């Protein structure tokens, strides 16, 4: 039996969700974390993926970070420089893009696709451990809105080499909306989707109408991410250390690597707690460092950067002609309360959806999409252009003395509407009729025996290609 999964692999981390029993949930890795660092390292002759690659003695490893930037066929020289500066392996871009991993014991060559496959294989292991019965692991992936079909196809091949059966690749804003079931809303809505990851930022306005999503405006920033805040926090800790010990961690690449690692952990703790303790063993010249950092102090450190983070969202809102009623926040850096309130302040009357951890939102949306696809008839999901027949007129439902607009003109196939039906407790049979106009004759009728149902009961209507399916529950 097939199981539905969703994966969002970002520049800094990856998240894996599963859809089971009508709900999506995020799976933890072998370390108990719900997010896996998108880092691969060669340590001696062994490959390390995720947390092991991020932890330990960095000087003994050859490490690649932010590999996703180079999975985009249209990567820029800035992307290449960013990956080179943040990684300890060599990046060669002659005839082909090649990574050179060198340790004291060996030298190996790889490329962005192989590295992505290793990360997907790590996530595949986590997914396979969650399955009780043997079966295919069906997957929906998320890709940035600005990626080409060729770049998305590279993601698909890497995931399939890792063992997944990829059903579809959807855009990150669409996945974020699916996580909160916004496509099921009866009324048309405009939603601001703001994603702030480790090294990139995107702000989109998406119009949702009858289950269909269209991106009206989008701004992408490749040089704005949470790692800027991590560096500011690391610089603050380095300054405190220098004032006390007259030693400067900035003079040692090893010291700054350790400092950035602990600052990143501290930043994540301060997203949920009011204070975090930082202890760094042998930071410089064998001197240990121990310090408490409060959330108030952290917010003061990053306060000068807040305006630059809200700028993409501000621009996309100003360029959109319409009322935005909901905000969806995603990306690991959006766990920071100060940033959440800053984005929310741009649209005081909009509802901020925050019931799911921001770094898990996109993976949850992908898992829900995978679960929905497995429940649908056979459809072609690879075509970039597909003809779909929409409902040509309004459909009304009549029962007892009630009239309800069941589906409006323009509704897509497989849309559903669930109605709460109020009847007498001793009611036995209820007749439901369908009309294309409340004043016209019925074109269909169905009678249900509701004697055994609890009152009130639900009537679920599904718009199918050739008819309307009515079910009571």
Buried (B, 14 or more C-beta within 10 A) or exposed (E): EEBBBBBBBBBBBBBBBBBBEEEBBBBBBEEEEBBBBBBBBBBEEEBBBBBBBBBBEBEEBBBBBBBBBBBBEEBEEEBBEBBBEBBBBBBBEEEEBBBEBBBEEEEBEBBBBBBBBBBBBBBBBBBEEBBEEEEBBBBBBBBBBBBEEEBBBBBBEBBBBBBBEBBBBBBBBBBBBBBBEBBEBEEEBBBBBBBBBBBBBBBBBBBBBBBBBEBBBBBBBBEBBBBBBBBBBBBBBBEBBBEEBEBBBBEBEBBBBBBBBBBBBBBBBBBEEEBBEBEBEEBBEEBEBEBEBEBEEBBEBBEEBBEEBBBBBBEBBEEBEEEBBBBBBBBBBBBBEBBBEBBBEBBEEBEBBBEBBBBBBBBBBBBBBBBBBBEEEEEEBEEEEEEEEEBEEBBBBBBEEEEBEBBBEEBBBBBBBEBEBEBEEEBEEBEBBBBBEEEEEEEEEBEBEBEEBEEEBEBEBBBEEEEBEBEBE
